[in-house]
Amino acid sequence: MSGDVAQTSGVVLADAAMIKEAAGVIKRGGLVAFPTETVYGLGADATNTHAVATLFQVKGRPKFDPLIVHVASKEEACGLWAHCPDMTHRLMEAFWPGPLTLVLPKNERIPDLVTAGLSTVAVRMPDHPVALELIRQAGCPIAAPSANRFGGVSPTTAQAVEEDLRTRLDVILDAGPARIGIESTVVACERDTLVVLRPGGIPVEAIREVAGTVTVAHTNPAQPAAPGMLARHYAPRTPLYLLDGLTNPRVRLGPVGMTTGRMGLLSFGPVIEPSGFTITEVLSHQGDLVEAAARLFQAIRRLDAEGLEAMVATQTPEHGLGLAIMDRLRKASQGIALVAEGRLVLIDRSTP
């Protein structure tokens, strides 16, 4: 970190003066947490290897997991890739600024540390005035994963960033809750083929309307080609179990060998009462996937703060933003939950 902005450390209102100050921090090789439309990002100058190394250290992120580079214009993005094919321009015109990250072969401007040694770089143009102004004033592309400790629940507010990283950052710019609340869709542009590496804020169906054939990749934890592709990610401290089935359970707790303690329910839609759970978070009473995505991470954080034995999440339909929600829930989960004869049974992934 830059070490010379003690007077502005911590959460500050993202007004013009503080954006300018934060841009100066980036220029000096420091770290800034800033808002985007998806989640809050932890930013460093993408062309400064020392700053990027500090980012990995502060976040606790393994260096085999590549970063997304944020830019303020389409022209700036094309200046980071070795080439910019017609399909890439079509996608940028349709979805930028917005929650779409494009992965193409990189040029020499981007250090290998940013891309985890891969020959490609992931780039997006965020749809948030604070993020765009910060990038413009910093005068450099900004590498930014989510602003939390690696593997944990992504932050959608400045307060969540402060809870996770506290004094480890120079500045946390606060512009209120993230509008979309779930990370960007990551698409690799491989010759004439588009591959969704991570579902996110742009539904796959919308990309198909613009680009035609699009495939969805399977996770490869050994060699992630983009952020968020590890098998275990987005996880709260409280064990989370994914309910086997789409309906909300009506359960009794116990007996021995099953769950007997305080339990939380993360429900996509309205809950059958009494549900048997100690506390319930409903993502959308109307069953709206956009609202559910915006509320997902904050709802998980609230349950995580309740001192529960475990939390159970119901499933969502896997279309639109539901595909991204289920991607996050599967990666956050420790196992599955079953309702057997009216009782809740938790099964860890490691259980034979």
SULHU-V109682 format. One record per residue. OMEGA is omega in whole degrees, 0 to 359 (NA if undefined). D_CENTER is the distance of its C-alpha to the mean C-alpha in whole Angstrom. Layout:
OMEGA,D_CENTER + OMEGA,D_CENTER
//
This chain:
188,23 + 173,26 + 183,28 + 179,30 + 184,28 + 181,28 + 181,29 + 180,26 + 180,24 + 184,21 + 177,20 + 178,22 + 183,22 + 175,21 + 186,24 + 182,26 + 183,28 + 174,25 + 178,23 + 178,26 + 180,26 + 176,22 + 176,23 + 177,26 + 179,24 + 180,22 + 182,25 + 178,26 + 180,24 + 181,22 + 179,18 + 170,17 + 186,14 + 182,14 + 166,12 + 179,11 + 183,11 + 175,7 + 175,6 + 181,9 + 175,9 + 194,11 + 173,14 + 176,17 + 184,20 + 181,19 + 183,22 + 185,23 + 180,23 + 179,24 + 180,21 + 177,18 + 177,20 + 178,20 + 178,16 + 183,16 + 182,18 + 180,17 + 185,14 + 185,15 + 176,14 + 186,16 + 174,17 + 181,17 + 187,14 + 181,13 + 172,12 + 178,11 + 183,14 + 182,14 + 182,18 + 179,20 + 177,22 + 180,22 + 178,25 + 178,23 + 181,21 + 177,24 + 178,25 + 181,23 + 177,23 + 175,27 + 185,27 + 186,26 + 183,27 + 181,28 + 178,25 + 178,23 + 179,24 + 180,24 + 178,21 + 179,20 + 184,23 + 193,22 + 179,18 + 350,18 + 182,17 + 188,14 + 176,11 + 177,12 + 182,12 + 182,15 + 179,17 + 176,20 + 184,23 + 171,23 + 189,26 + 182,27 + 186,25 + 180,22 + 179,23 + 180,22 + 180,20 + 187,17 + 181,17 + 178,18 + 179,22 + 179,21 + 181,23 + 176,20 + 179,17 + 185,14 + 172,15 + 177,14 + 185,15 + 180,13 + 179,15 + 185,16 + 180,19 + 179,18 + 182,16 + 180,18 + 177,21 + 180,20 + 180,19 + 183,23 + 177,25 + 178,23 + 180,25 + 172,22 + 184,19 + 174,16 + 186,14 + 164,11 + 176,8 + 188,6 + 178,9 + 175,10 + 186,12 + 176,11 + 183,10 + 182,10 + 182,8 + 182,5 + 176,8 + 174,9 + 177,12 + 180,14 + 177,16 + 176,13 + 181,13 + 179,17 + 185,17 + 190,14 + 174,16 + 189,19 + 184,22 + 181,20 + 175,19 + 184,21 + 170,20 + 180,17 + 184,18 + 175,18 + 178,17 + 183,17 + 175,14 + 186,11 + 183,13 + 171,10 + 178,8 + 190,5 + 184,4 + 169,7 + 181,10 + 183,11 + 174,15 + 179,17 + 184,21 + 184,23 + 180,27 + 185,27 + 175,25 + 181,21 + 176,19 + 180,15 + 177,13 + 175,10 + 183,10 + 191,8 + 172,10 + 181,13 + 178,15 + 181,17 + 180,20 + 178,20 + 179,19 + 179,22 + 181,24 + 192,24 + 183,24 + 185,26 + 177,25 + 176,22 + 179,21 + 185,18 + 172,18 + 180,18 + 173,16 + 185,18 + 184,17 + 182,20 + 182,19 + 179,15 + 180,15 + 177,12 + 174,9 + 182,7 + 178,11 + 184,12 + 181,14 + 187,13 + 175,9 + 191,8 + 172,11 + 176,13 + 177,17 + 179,19 + 180,19 + 180,17 + 182,19 + 183,19 + 180,22 + 184,24 + 186,25 + 186,24 + 177,26 + 185,26 + 166,28 + 193,31 + 168,32 + 182,34 + 182,33 + 2,35 + 180,37 + 184,37 + 173,35 + 182,32 + 181,30 + 187,32 + 180,30 + 186,28 + 176,25 + 178,22 + 171,21 + 188,18 + 177,20 + 183,19 + 182,22 + 186,25 + 173,26 + 180,30 + 354,32 + 183,33 + 184,30 + 181,31 + 181,27 + 183,28 + 183,25 + 171,23 + 179,20 + 182,20 + 178,17 + 179,20 + 179,23 + 182,24 + 183,22 + 185,20 + 178,16 + 177,15 + 180,16 + 179,14 + 181,11 + 184,11 + 192,13 + 188,11 + 179,9 + 178,12 + 177,14 + 179,13 + 180,14 + 177,17 + 182,18 + 182,17 + 187,20 + 180,23 + 183,24 + 172,24 + 180,25 + 172,22 + 180,20 + 180,20 + 172,18 + 181,20 + 174,19 + 172,18 + 184,20 + 170,18 + 184,18 + 179,17 + 177,13 + 178,15 + 179,14 + 178,10 + 181,11 + 175,13 + 181,11 + 182,8 + 179,12 + 182,14 + 179,12 + 189,12 + 176,15 + 181,18 + 181,21 + 175,22 + 178,24 + 172,28 + 181,30 + 181,34 + 177,37 + 181,35 + 183,33 + 178,30 + 179,29 + 182,26 + 178,26 + 177,24 + 184,23 + 181,25 + 182,28 + NA,31
//
